[in-house]
Amino acid sequence: MFGMPVGTIAGYFYFDDNKFIRTDFLNENQLMLGLNQRFTKYC
């Protein structure tokens, strides 16, 4: 995962976020919807 985009929740602290590219979402629901859209593009 190093250097790759990772879905995260805006405002949350991640102790290792310097090792990946944050892709912030407003809440957990928005994160799940965003991940769903990302994966359905490639199916």
C-alpha positions in Angstrom: 0.0 0.0 0.0 3.0 2.3 0.2 2.5 5.3 -2.1 -1.0 4.1 -3.2 -4.3 6.0 -2.7 -6.2 4.8 0.3 -9.8 5.7 1.3 -9.8 7.5 4.6 -12.3 9.5 6.7 -11.7 13.3 6.7 -10.6 14.5 10.1 -9.5 11.1 11.4 -5.9 10.7 12.4 -3.9 7.8 10.8 -0.5 7.3 12.4 1.1 6.1 9.1 -0.6 8.4 6.6 2.8 9.6 5.4 3.2 6.2 3.8 0.1 6.4 1.5 -1.9 8.9 -0.4 -5.0 9.9 1.5 -8.3 10.0 -0.3 -10.6 11.7 2.2 -14.4 11.1 2.4 -16.8 12.9 4.7 -18.0 9.8 6.5 -18.0 6.0 6.4 -21.1 5.9 4.1 -19.4 8.2 1.5 -16.3 6.0 1.7 -18.2 2.9 0.9 -20.1 4.6 -1.9 -16.8 5.8 -3.3 -15.2 2.4 -3.1 -18.2 0.9 -4.8 -17.9 3.3 -7.7 -14.2 2.7 -8.0 -14.5 -1.1 -8.2 -17.6 -1.2 -10.5 -15.6 0.8 -13.1 -13.3 -2.1 -13.6 -15.9 -4.9 -13.6 
